[in-house]
Amino acid sequence: MSENYKIGSYEISTKAYYEALQNLGVSSDENLKKLDVNGDKKLTEDELMALDLQEEETANNTTATTNNMSVDEKIAQIEEAYEEKLLAMYEQLDQLRDERLQIYNKIGASPDLETYKSYIQQANSITEQMNGVNDSIVSLMMTAENQITNLKASASLVSADGTYNVSTSNVTPLSNANVNFNFTENLSARQQSELSQFKANWEQNKSRYQSVSAQTGVPAELIAAIHWREASGSFNARLHDGGSLSGYSSWEAAAVNALTENSYGNISMNDITTWYDFAERYNGLGYRNKGVSSPYVWAGTTNYTSGKYVADGVYDAGYVDQQLGVAVMLKALLG
């Protein structure tokens, strides 16, 4: 039986967006009415993705004050408004991850089959909770990033290190790539939703990926796909592993370092398989060493069935990765 999620007199379509709205403090019918495009008091995913969070956060500011603020001041206001909520979500995610790791550590010492099954069920339950928090984080971060990107675009800003609006004339045209994809998508409902979010992120931030591509020779689309796997498209997290940008002057500077600090193979613009190989090596060859398809590349396709490292050194052969694989994301942009 499916659960019903309601805020005020409005029915919310999914648990993830119900939790996102709760985390953002959206609780009044007046605010929710703005999202109800159909006027049916049922908020669908598409309607919720259109939420203008900046309006909610700055509703008490006067129009005159906003108009008198510089672009940098407006960006700082957006970042401040979201930082506390994001930190709380990340803390919740870290706590859940620690709880799951403790359970996985117990699995190997299970005295009997029933206890083993119980541990697996507990771990799966925590994983579902983590997926919900991740969805909330993605929704929140994308909205903030889109607002900041639009502000910068409207002001025709160029960053201090010259990484915005750079020429990409030295990047080989992607039309030269071999895009005969040798797989079929096999997407869950969650992955289908996430793919729409990924494509929106690409359209909003294409120039940032192209600037890193110009400096590294790695195709912009591949950088975007890796960024989504590592940090759900957040420009507040480094490309290496989704961690803090501390120590780097910008997301772009961190991304260039991440893509060039080690050798991940040569990319041919005429062979899409070299892009997959680069992504797999970037993530690590643990799956290849086990003789299974890497979910980092193939999750959401017919080339992947199951198996995932659910924690450092802990491999679960039955676990199905619900993130998007790099191959699916590349096909969405190039296919």
C-alpha distance (Angstrom), angle and dihedral (degrees) to the residues before:
residue distance angle dihedral
M1 . . .
S2 3.80 . .
E3 3.80 118.8 .
N4 3.80 123.9 -119.3
Y5 3.78 118.3 -131.4
K6 3.80 119.0 -162.1
I7 3.78 137.1 174.2
G8 3.77 113.1 -172.4
S9 3.79 106.6 -38.9
Y10 3.82 94.0 -28.2
E11 3.80 126.0 101.0
I12 3.83 114.2 -138.8
S13 3.80 116.5 -146.2
T14 3.81 101.1 -142.4
K15 3.78 138.7 25.2
A16 3.81 92.9 -126.6
Y17 3.79 94.1 57.9
Y18 3.79 92.2 40.5
E19 3.80 88.1 57.4
A20 3.82 91.5 44.3
L21 3.80 91.5 54.6
Q22 3.78 91.1 47.1
N23 3.80 91.4 50.4
L24 3.80 89.3 51.1
G25 3.79 92.3 50.5
V26 3.80 95.1 -118.7
S27 3.77 102.5 154.0
S28 3.81 111.7 135.6
D29 3.80 127.5 93.8
E30 3.79 88.3 -132.5
N31 3.81 92.2 62.5
L32 3.79 94.4 40.9
K33 3.80 91.4 50.2
K34 3.81 88.5 67.7
L35 3.81 89.0 63.0
D36 3.79 97.1 46.0
V37 3.80 98.7 96.5
N38 3.81 93.7 168.0
G39 3.78 95.3 43.4
D40 3.80 91.0 -130.8
K41 3.81 97.3 118.5
K42 3.80 89.4 -117.4
L43 3.79 116.2 113.2
T44 3.79 113.6 -151.5
E45 3.78 126.6 -162.6
D46 3.82 92.8 -100.8
E47 3.78 91.6 52.6
L48 3.79 92.4 47.9
M49 3.80 93.2 49.4
A50 3.81 87.4 60.1
L51 3.81 91.7 61.9
D52 3.77 110.7 132.7
L53 3.77 99.1 -142.3
Q54 3.75 93.3 178.7
E55 3.80 90.3 63.5
E56 3.80 89.7 52.3
E57 3.79 93.5 49.1
T58 3.82 95.9 44.9
A59 3.80 99.8 36.6
N60 3.79 91.4 116.2
N61 3.81 94.0 52.8
T62 3.79 117.6 94.7
T63 3.78 120.5 -117.4
A64 3.80 90.2 -121.6
T65 3.80 92.3 56.1
T66 3.81 91.7 49.3
N67 3.79 93.3 48.2
N68 3.80 91.6 51.0
M69 3.80 93.4 52.8
S70 3.79 120.6 100.0
V71 3.80 120.1 -122.9
D72 3.81 90.2 -105.8
E73 3.80 90.5 52.1
K74 3.79 91.6 49.6
I75 3.80 90.7 49.7
A76 3.80 90.6 49.6
Q77 3.80 89.3 50.7
I78 3.80 91.8 52.6
E79 3.80 92.8 46.9
E80 3.80 92.3 48.8
A81 3.80 92.1 49.1
Y82 3.79 93.0 54.5
E83 3.80 102.5 33.8
E84 3.79 96.7 78.8
K85 3.81 93.4 48.5
L86 3.80 92.7 46.9
L87 3.79 92.7 49.1
A88 3.79 90.4 52.1
M89 3.80 90.6 50.8
Y90 3.81 92.3 48.2
E91 3.80 90.8 49.4
Q92 3.80 89.3 51.8
L93 3.81 89.9 49.1
D94 3.81 92.4 49.3
Q95 3.79 90.6 50.2
L96 3.80 92.1 50.6
R97 3.80 91.1 46.6
D98 3.81 90.9 52.6
E99 3.81 90.9 48.6
R100 3.80 91.1 50.9
L101 3.79 92.7 47.9
Q102 3.80 90.3 52.4
I103 3.80 89.1 53.5
Y104 3.82 92.4 48.3
N105 3.79 89.2 51.2
K106 3.80 88.5 56.6
I107 3.80 95.2 49.1
G108 3.79 95.5 76.3
A109 3.79 90.8 53.8
S110 3.80 95.5 48.4
P111 3.83 109.1 141.6
D112 3.80 95.0 -151.9
L113 3.79 143.7 8.6
E114 3.80 95.8 -100.0
T115 3.79 92.2 54.1
Y116 3.80 89.4 47.6
K117 3.82 90.7 52.8
S118 3.79 90.8 47.7
Y119 3.80 91.3 53.8
I120 3.80 91.1 48.8
Q121 3.81 91.2 51.2
Q122 3.80 90.9 49.6
A123 3.80 91.1 49.8
N124 3.82 92.0 48.6
S125 3.79 90.9 49.9
I126 3.79 91.1 52.9
T127 3.80 90.3 47.5
E128 3.82 89.8 55.9
Q129 3.80 89.7 51.5
M130 3.81 89.7 50.3
N131 3.80 90.6 51.1
G132 3.79 89.8 54.4
V133 3.81 92.3 50.4
N134 3.80 90.4 47.0
D135 3.81 90.5 52.9
S136 3.80 89.8 51.9
I137 3.80 91.2 48.9
V138 3.81 92.2 49.8
S139 3.80 92.3 50.1
L140 3.79 93.4 48.0
M141 3.80 96.4 44.1
M142 3.79 94.9 46.1
T143 3.78 92.0 53.2
A144 3.80 92.9 50.0
E145 3.80 93.0 44.8
N146 3.81 92.1 48.4
Q147 3.79 90.9 51.4
I148 3.80 92.2 49.8
T149 3.81 92.6 45.4
N150 3.79 91.4 50.8
L151 3.81 91.3 49.5
K152 3.80 91.4 51.6
A153 3.78 92.4 45.7
S154 3.79 92.9 49.4
A155 3.82 90.1 51.9
S156 3.82 93.0 43.8
L157 3.80 88.8 -128.5
V158 3.77 124.6 -176.2
S159 3.80 115.7 -161.8
A160 3.80 122.0 -120.1
D161 3.80 92.0 -108.0
G162 3.81 92.1 49.2
T163 3.79 96.0 -117.0
Y164 3.81 97.9 130.2
N165 3.78 124.1 80.2
V166 3.79 92.4 1.7
S167 3.76 121.1 162.9
T168 3.78 113.9 -94.9
S169 3.80 95.8 -169.7
N170 3.81 90.0 118.7
V171 3.82 92.1 59.9
T172 3.80 115.2 96.8
P173 3.83 110.0 -114.0
L174 3.78 109.6 -101.7
S175 3.79 91.1 -135.4
N176 3.80 85.3 79.5
A177 3.80 91.5 64.3
N178 3.78 122.1 104.9
V179 3.80 101.7 -117.1
N180 3.80 99.2 175.6
F181 3.78 93.7 131.4
N182 3.81 112.4 -152.9
F183 3.80 97.8 -152.6
T184 3.78 144.2 60.6
E185 3.78 124.0 -126.8
N186 3.81 116.3 -107.3
L187 3.79 100.9 -177.0
S188 3.77 129.0 173.6
A189 3.80 118.4 -140.7
R190 3.80 89.1 -100.5
Q191 3.80 91.7 51.6
Q192 3.81 91.8 48.7
S193 3.80 89.6 54.7
E194 3.79 91.9 46.3
L195 3.81 91.5 49.8
S196 3.81 89.7 58.0
Q197 3.81 89.0 51.1
F198 3.81 91.1 48.8
K199 3.81 92.6 52.1
A200 3.80 90.9 48.5
N201 3.81 89.4 50.9
W202 3.81 90.0 51.3
E203 3.80 93.2 51.5
Q204 3.80 91.8 48.4
N205 3.81 96.6 45.8
K206 3.81 105.5 27.5
S207 3.82 93.5 122.1
R208 3.79 92.3 56.1
Y209 3.81 92.0 53.9
Q210 3.80 90.2 45.4
S211 3.80 91.2 53.2
V212 3.82 90.8 55.6
S213 3.80 90.1 44.2
A214 3.81 89.8 55.0
Q215 3.81 89.7 54.9
T216 3.81 98.6 43.2
G217 3.79 108.6 26.6
V218 3.82 90.6 -125.1
P219 3.83 110.8 130.9
A220 3.80 113.5 -101.8
E221 3.80 92.1 -128.2
L222 3.80 91.6 54.5
I223 3.81 90.8 48.9
A224 3.82 89.5 51.8
A225 3.81 91.6 50.4
I226 3.81 92.9 48.9
H227 3.81 89.6 46.6
W228 3.80 89.9 54.6
R229 3.80 92.8 49.8
E230 3.80 93.0 47.7
A231 3.80 102.9 37.3
S232 3.83 110.1 3.7
G233 3.81 88.1 -109.7
S234 3.82 95.9 -58.8
F235 3.80 114.4 153.1
N236 3.79 88.4 -160.4
A237 3.81 89.8 69.5
R238 3.80 127.9 66.3
L239 3.78 122.1 -111.0
H240 3.81 92.5 -126.4
D241 3.80 96.6 75.5
G242 3.80 109.8 -29.0
G243 3.81 91.5 -88.9
S244 3.80 130.5 134.4
L245 3.82 122.0 -54.0
S246 3.81 88.6 -135.0
G247 3.80 109.4 140.6
Y248 3.81 94.9 26.1
S249 3.79 127.5 94.4
S250 3.80 93.1 -140.9
W251 3.78 144.2 -9.8
E252 3.80 88.3 -97.8
A253 3.81 92.8 55.3
A254 3.81 90.7 50.4
A255 3.82 91.6 47.1
V256 3.81 92.8 52.4
N257 3.81 89.3 51.2
A258 3.81 92.8 47.5
L259 3.80 93.5 51.3
T260 3.79 96.7 44.8
E261 3.82 106.8 32.8
N262 3.81 90.2 85.5
S263 3.79 134.5 23.6
Y264 3.79 112.3 -104.9
G265 3.79 97.6 172.7
N266 3.78 135.6 -85.3
I267 3.79 119.8 -64.5
S268 3.78 119.8 -141.3
M269 3.78 117.0 -160.0
N270 3.80 87.0 -149.9
D271 3.81 96.1 56.0
I272 3.81 120.9 54.1
T273 3.82 90.5 -169.2
T274 3.81 88.8 71.3
W275 3.80 87.5 60.2
Y276 3.81 90.4 54.3
D277 3.80 90.5 47.9
F278 3.81 91.1 51.1
A279 3.83 90.9 51.4
E280 3.81 92.8 48.1
R281 3.80 92.6 49.4
Y282 3.80 89.6 46.8
N283 3.81 89.1 57.1
G284 3.80 95.1 38.6
L285 3.79 136.3 -98.6
G286 3.80 97.9 -102.0
Y287 3.80 92.8 116.1
R288 3.79 93.7 46.7
N289 3.79 89.0 52.3
K290 3.81 88.1 55.7
G291 3.79 91.5 49.1
V292 3.83 94.4 -116.6
S293 3.78 132.7 118.3
S294 3.79 114.6 -93.8
P295 3.82 110.8 -113.3
Y296 3.82 86.9 -155.2
V297 3.81 85.8 71.5
W298 3.79 105.6 21.4
A299 3.83 109.1 31.9
G300 3.79 109.5 128.7
T301 3.83 93.9 28.5
T302 3.79 137.6 94.4
N303 3.82 88.0 -109.3
Y304 3.80 90.9 71.3
T305 3.80 129.9 60.4
S306 3.81 109.8 162.7
G307 3.78 145.9 -42.7
K308 3.80 130.3 103.9
Y309 3.77 141.5 171.8
V310 3.79 97.5 -115.6
A311 3.82 92.7 -176.0
D312 3.80 136.6 2.2
G313 3.80 105.9 -55.9
V314 3.83 92.9 -6.9
Y315 3.81 113.9 115.3
D316 3.81 121.3 -172.5
A317 3.81 111.0 -166.0
G318 3.81 93.0 -166.0
Y319 3.78 97.8 48.4
V320 3.83 115.5 108.4
D321 3.79 113.8 -148.2
Q322 3.81 109.6 -127.7
Q323 3.79 95.6 -168.5
L324 3.79 119.6 97.6
G325 3.77 116.0 -94.9
V326 3.80 119.5 -129.7
A327 3.82 92.1 -115.0
V328 3.81 93.3 58.7
M329 3.79 91.8 49.1
L330 3.79 92.9 48.6
K331 3.80 91.4 49.9
A332 3.82 89.9 50.7
L333 3.81 89.7 56.9
L334 3.80 101.6 34.8
G335 3.81 106.0 24.2
